[in-house]
């Protein structure tokens, strides 16, 4: 098959979840004998025409000069280019800035869209933007031949709102099996003597309840906060909650360091509430974390009974006061590692995606 992938800023991954997805999946599809093309933003520093056997197509992206509107132009440039590529499959990752151009997709290609999370629910968007995102979501559903839901919660949402079926294909992760406690020395931490939270500084990721719960607990347990706080909301959180025990470490991209911080944490807080299956959640499970997750269908569909859950700040404060220890949850940790190996390995995810592609082209 000849496969084109749009909707990301490109590979190798320097950005986020969809880029990470493509970084792992695209080379696996090449290994299976398929011809794969990934569209890269012109702003991406990687300038070669191939990466691990994947063909790279760089298209003009003016986001750096004109802001968010540049994403729409970049997606338009990708779709226009795809019209002459004779792709059997076009995999569209997300719909926010591309579905308005869906009338331009080549007629002979099968369009498969990964619907991502409920973007229109994100509180960082004003009402006008939220209404536009709902319209874009509707367009993506209408103009795609097949839909992918990366969580069972999203799958249920699409069925109930649009009466459409979708294929459940999540993200993947690799089990982390090489812990090295020496990494902690750079952060003045002791194994299992601290908690960890890692997320974008946005209200729907429930960072403030986690921070306030730690402060209100009065336990003095260290909380390491990983994420860029150089936006308005992040600056508010940092100014309000920074203390001797709540440490804002900023963004961290070194996966070896990050995996070790996760592995040796006592509790790992995951507050995401509007997305699908979050890649960082799978990585936490794969790194032997005892996860304390926001109580919603997206997180529960992945973690099931193998996690602790919170709804409010008081839930977190009570949990910390109870002195919960990771060592008391060894079976839950084993269950989550097993899930990664069986349901969320990249090999499994690639196989599920390829099955969908083969079915789609045969049906077409």
PEBELKA-V640850 format. One record per backbone hydrogen bond with DSSP energy under -1.0 kcal/mol. CO is the residue of the C=O (numbers start at 1). NH is the residue of the N-H. If there is no record, write none. Layout:
{{CO | NH} {CO | NH}}
This chain:
{{1 | 35} {2 | 88} {2 | 89} {3 | 37} {4 | 91} {5 | 39} {6 | 93} {9 | 41} {16 | 20} {17 | 21} {18 | 22} {19 | 23} {20 | 24} {21 | 25} {22 | 26} {25 | 29} {26 | 30} {27 | 31} {28 | 32} {29 | 34} {30 | 33} {35 | 3} {36 | 55} {37 | 5} {38 | 57} {40 | 59} {41 | 44} {49 | 56} {51 | 54} {54 | 51} {55 | 38} {57 | 40} {59 | 42} {62 | 65} {62 | 66} {63 | 67} {67 | 70} {68 | 71} {69 | 73} {70 | 74} {71 | 75} {72 | 76} {73 | 77} {74 | 78} {75 | 79} {76 | 80} {77 | 81} {78 | 82} {79 | 83} {81 | 84} {82 | 85} {88 | 110} {89 | 4} {90 | 112} {91 | 6} {92 | 114} {95 | 99} {98 | 101} {99 | 102} {101 | 104} {102 | 105} {110 | 90} {111 | 145} {111 | 146} {112 | 92} {113 | 148} {114 | 94} {117 | 119} {118 | 121} {119 | 122} {122 | 125} {126 | 130} {127 | 131} {128 | 132} {129 | 133} {130 | 134} {131 | 135} {132 | 136} {133 | 137} {134 | 138} {135 | 139} {136 | 140} {137 | 141} {138 | 142} {139 | 143} {140 | 144} {146 | 113} {147 | 167} {148 | 115} {149 | 169} {151 | 155} {152 | 156} {153 | 157} {154 | 158} {155 | 159} {156 | 160} {157 | 161} {158 | 162} {158 | 164} {167 | 149} {180 | 183} {181 | 184} {182 | 185} {184 | 187} {184 | 189} {185 | 188} {190 | 193} {194 | 266} {195 | 224} {196 | 269} {197 | 226} {200 | 202} {202 | 205} {203 | 206} {206 | 210} {207 | 211} {208 | 212} {209 | 213} {210 | 214} {211 | 215} {212 | 216} {213 | 217} {222 | 195} {223 | 247} {224 | 197} {225 | 249} {226 | 199} {231 | 235} {232 | 236} {233 | 237} {234 | 238} {235 | 239} {236 | 240} {237 | 241} {238 | 242} {245 | 223} {246 | 243} {247 | 225} {250 | 227} {254 | 258} {255 | 259} {256 | 260} {257 | 261} {258 | 262} {259 | 263} {260 | 264} {262 | 265} {264 | 192} {267 | 196} {268 | 292} {270 | 294} {274 | 118} {278 | 282} {279 | 283} {280 | 284} {281 | 285} {282 | 286} {284 | 289} {285 | 288} {286 | 176} {290 | 268} {291 | 308} {292 | 270} {293 | 310} {294 | 296} {296 | 300} {297 | 301} {299 | 303} {300 | 304} {303 | 306} {308 | 293} {310 | 295} {312 | 316} {313 | 317} {314 | 318} {315 | 319} {316 | 320} {317 | 321} {318 | 322} {319 | 324} {320 | 323} {325 | 328} {326 | 329} {329 | 333} {330 | 334} {331 | 335} {332 | 336} {333 | 337} {334 | 338} {335 | 339} {336 | 340} {337 | 341} {338 | 342} {339 | 343} {339 | 344} {344 | 173} {345 | 349} {346 | 350} {347 | 351} {348 | 352} {349 | 353} {350 | 354} {351 | 355} {352 | 356} {353 | 357} {354 | 358} {355 | 359} {356 | 360} {357 | 361} {358 | 362} {359 | 363} {360 | 364}}
